[in-house]
């Protein structure tokens, strides 16, 4: 599904949601920079059953290593099960991946390091056409790994030059906690901030 199709689908969803993953970067940039295998949608963990009910006619599977398992109606997914794959029917291709966001009160919390958090009110941005998406600096934090995937590296390199300096500084401070000090992303951000 394109972000526009997701927006149409979730127009009447009574809880907050944000396009995430590589599409969030492309929405920030205002253009598609690479192919996307699916569309990621971020929702608060506490809102998952509202979303499940909203998609009651869909085929929903929770990620449970190894593999996928059907998500029974009314089952609240606890931390450890963080994604739900969605398709319209059991014969259809997977088109959406729901990603569950950890929150505490009015704040979102980074699962890999709870010392990193922020206000839910500032978690996302909105396109001119009204599509909500995860702020790019936060999305890049979630993409950051010691061994970077090629698509994530492409997203980083496409996005960073367009990020505001305050967002670059925030991302750099977060990456310094999680990545080796000689990681290329840290080096690139430091160079970007000195220009």
C-alpha angles and dihedrals in degrees: 000000000000119000088253091056091048089050090053092047095049097037091113098034104129095216134064120272136171134199105241139174121049092336090062089059092048093048089053091050093044094232141070109257100179142002116281123213093205142344120262120211121191120212131168113264089234090060097050097106091051088055092045090054091046089055094041093135093053131091105248126187128184119220109245116162120274099038135316131312129191113267106232116222112266096014110136110217113223126207109293091052099070107156139052123197116214135199131163095241137359088259095051127090119258107266106167136040115199112208118199118225122209115230140177114198108307094347135087117221128210105237096214093052118015090196086076110075142133143182115292087222089067097039096099148024133218129230121231088259091055102258112146116221138173113267108261097235090054092046090052090051089057090048094051115110133154088245104045120211114232094241092050091049089051090050091050095049093046094047108039098070089057096046118106113250092247090056091047091052092049092049092047092052090051095046091051087065096050112028133061108271091243094052111135094236091058091049092049093049093049090051092046091052093052094054 
